[in-house]
Amino acid sequence: MTTSIQKLFIAIALLVAISSATSCKKDTFDEPPGNTADPNLDTISISRLKAYYTGGSPVSIPDDVNIAGIVIADDRTGSFYKSIVIDDGNAAIAVSIDVSSGLYTDYPIGRKIYVKCQGLALGTYGGTPQLGGYVDGTSVGRIAQALLPKVIVKGPTGNDIAPLVQHITIGQLNDSYLSRLVQFENVEFKGTSIDTPYAEVNKAVPDDGDRILGDCDGGTVTVRTSPFCTFAFARTPEGNGSILGVYTKYNSTKQLSIRDTSDVNLRGTNCIDIPPPVVDTILYENFNGVSTSGNLSIPSWTNFSTAGTKYWYGYGSSDKNARVSAYTSTVSQQQPSNICWLITPPVNLDATTDEKIVWRRYVGFVTGTIKMEVLYSTNYSGSGDPSSSTWNLLVDDAPAATTSFSNATPVSLNAITGTAVYFAFRYTGGYSPATNTTQYNLDNVLISH
């Protein structure tokens, strides 16, 4: 009897063991493979898909068309919320999906996916194209989670996204780069955007962070970061280098969204508004402290007009500069002659040797003759009308139109002596039906030795 019971227990144990082994084998078999084969669906380009939208309210895509692309941005860090971005090598688009988190587990960066577009909605958010699930009035609604298996077809993972990166300058940004992964070199955060959290996390109501990134030619773009991403508390670095991100725009504001702080590599020496060592500097003015309301006013500097009523004025936001222009669209205020002077404080050139002067300038909207002369005087009174003083020409600095700030050629001051030498930036122009002229922007005036 005991032997029969023992045999029964042994038989049951064997069945349990076989069942367990079979169950384990089945679980392993059902796990998704590490890499999915490419289904090679017929597709149209992302650019051709975008052509379905011609402006105004979003449209529903009527045709049975598919697009394919490599995921270049996902929601792993929370920098991109309820969306992924795909690029087909020539254009990119954001895909809006109604899933709060975890999209990167199915659609990670580097995975190729196909999107079946018939019935989906196409429109823009602030001017940046979006693909979503339905037309929601004047907006694009997100693709419902339940529809994802029918709408998005997974392809292989691990694709190299480096060939998709667009290596450009800030000045080259235009709508053809929207939603694409762009990389800038020789850039840095500027002014109050240095050493500050990427997003406004300490407010009562957290808000997106808008940090200004600039290049060494004066171009700027806004780095926009969600306060809910994993690196919102991280602080922006001080230094010059490269940055990678997805380019978007919101109305007229050009924006860059980084995916993680690993996209930021700023460790070099800054180039924007960083003066040389104090021991070498005789005079330096970057105009960042000026008001942009009314005529330019800087202690010890003179802003004077000897013809017309135009004056130099402050321009810009965090990185300001001095600007002068004879242009006005108001006919009654148009003047055929404007001569505007911006004169430095006195400089002692007898106390040093090997002095030089350099500045940065941007010349825009060239529509006629312009003269921008850099002069010096040893008998100017230090205020008021400079006409009664003797002024000597250093250089006529009127280059062709430029697309961004650039350095003028340094000018040696070795031949000039005096304990109170004044330097003037004199703009000569005018604007009327018979006389056209342009604008001149001045920044980073430096006299050093």
ZIDA-V503377 format. One record per residue. D_LAST is the distance of its C-alpha to the last C-alpha in whole Angstrom. Layout:
BEGIN
D_LAST ; D_LAST
END
This chain:
BEGIN
110 ; 107 ; 107 ; 107 ; 104 ; 102 ; 102 ; 101 ; 98 ; 97 ; 97 ; 96 ; 93 ; 93 ; 92 ; 90 ; 88 ; 88 ; 87 ; 84 ; 83 ; 84 ; 82 ; 79 ; 79 ; 79 ; 76 ; 74 ; 75 ; 74 ; 71 ; 68 ; 67 ; 64 ; 63 ; 65 ; 66 ; 65 ; 67 ; 66 ; 67 ; 67 ; 64 ; 62 ; 58 ; 56 ; 55 ; 58 ; 59 ; 57 ; 58 ; 61 ; 59 ; 58 ; 57 ; 59 ; 61 ; 61 ; 63 ; 66 ; 66 ; 69 ; 69 ; 70 ; 67 ; 64 ; 61 ; 59 ; 56 ; 54 ; 53 ; 49 ; 49 ; 52 ; 52 ; 52 ; 49 ; 50 ; 47 ; 49 ; 53 ; 56 ; 54 ; 53 ; 51 ; 53 ; 51 ; 53 ; 51 ; 50 ; 50 ; 50 ; 52 ; 53 ; 56 ; 57 ; 60 ; 62 ; 61 ; 59 ; 58 ; 58 ; 58 ; 56 ; 59 ; 61 ; 58 ; 55 ; 52 ; 53 ; 56 ; 58 ; 60 ; 62 ; 63 ; 66 ; 65 ; 68 ; 69 ; 65 ; 63 ; 60 ; 57 ; 54 ; 52 ; 49 ; 49 ; 49 ; 52 ; 55 ; 58 ; 60 ; 64 ; 65 ; 65 ; 64 ; 64 ; 61 ; 59 ; 60 ; 62 ; 61 ; 63 ; 66 ; 66 ; 70 ; 69 ; 66 ; 69 ; 70 ; 67 ; 64 ; 65 ; 63 ; 62 ; 61 ; 58 ; 55 ; 54 ; 50 ; 48 ; 45 ; 46 ; 46 ; 42 ; 41 ; 37 ; 35 ; 32 ; 33 ; 33 ; 36 ; 38 ; 41 ; 45 ; 46 ; 44 ; 45 ; 47 ; 45 ; 43 ; 39 ; 36 ; 33 ; 30 ; 26 ; 27 ; 27 ; 28 ; 26 ; 26 ; 29 ; 31 ; 29 ; 31 ; 34 ; 38 ; 38 ; 41 ; 42 ; 45 ; 45 ; 46 ; 50 ; 50 ; 48 ; 46 ; 44 ; 40 ; 38 ; 35 ; 32 ; 30 ; 28 ; 26 ; 23 ; 24 ; 25 ; 29 ; 30 ; 34 ; 36 ; 37 ; 40 ; 42 ; 46 ; 46 ; 49 ; 47 ; 47 ; 43 ; 43 ; 42 ; 39 ; 36 ; 33 ; 30 ; 27 ; 25 ; 25 ; 28 ; 31 ; 34 ; 38 ; 40 ; 43 ; 42 ; 44 ; 44 ; 45 ; 46 ; 42 ; 40 ; 39 ; 40 ; 39 ; 42 ; 41 ; 44 ; 43 ; 39 ; 40 ; 39 ; 35 ; 33 ; 29 ; 28 ; 24 ; 21 ; 21 ; 19 ; 20 ; 18 ; 16 ; 13 ; 10 ; 11 ; 11 ; 9 ; 5 ; 7 ; 7 ; 10 ; 12 ; 16 ; 18 ; 21 ; 23 ; 24 ; 26 ; 30 ; 31 ; 34 ; 34 ; 31 ; 27 ; 27 ; 23 ; 23 ; 21 ; 21 ; 24 ; 26 ; 28 ; 31 ; 32 ; 34 ; 36 ; 36 ; 34 ; 30 ; 28 ; 29 ; 28 ; 29 ; 29 ; 30 ; 28 ; 25 ; 25 ; 23 ; 24 ; 27 ; 28 ; 32 ; 34 ; 37 ; 40 ; 43 ; 45 ; 47 ; 47 ; 43 ; 42 ; 40 ; 40 ; 37 ; 34 ; 30 ; 28 ; 25 ; 22 ; 20 ; 17 ; 17 ; 16 ; 12 ; 12 ; 10 ; 12 ; 10 ; 7 ; 6 ; 5 ; 4 ; 6 ; 9 ; 11 ; 14 ; 18 ; 21 ; 25 ; 27 ; 31 ; 34 ; 34 ; 37 ; 36 ; 34 ; 30 ; 28 ; 24 ; 22 ; 19 ; 19 ; 17 ; 19 ; 19 ; 22 ; 23 ; 25 ; 23 ; 26 ; 29 ; 29 ; 27 ; 29 ; 30 ; 26 ; 25 ; 22 ; 21 ; 20 ; 17 ; 19 ; 22 ; 22 ; 25 ; 26 ; 29 ; 30 ; 28 ; 30 ; 27 ; 23 ; 21 ; 17 ; 17 ; 15 ; 12 ; 12 ; 10 ; 9 ; 10 ; 13 ; 13 ; 14 ; 15 ; 15 ; 16 ; 15 ; 16 ; 16 ; 19 ; 20 ; 24 ; 26 ; 30 ; 33 ; 36 ; 39 ; 43 ; 46 ; 44 ; 41 ; 39 ; 35 ; 33 ; 30 ; 26 ; 25 ; 21 ; 19 ; 16 ; 14 ; 10 ; 7 ; 4 ; 0
END
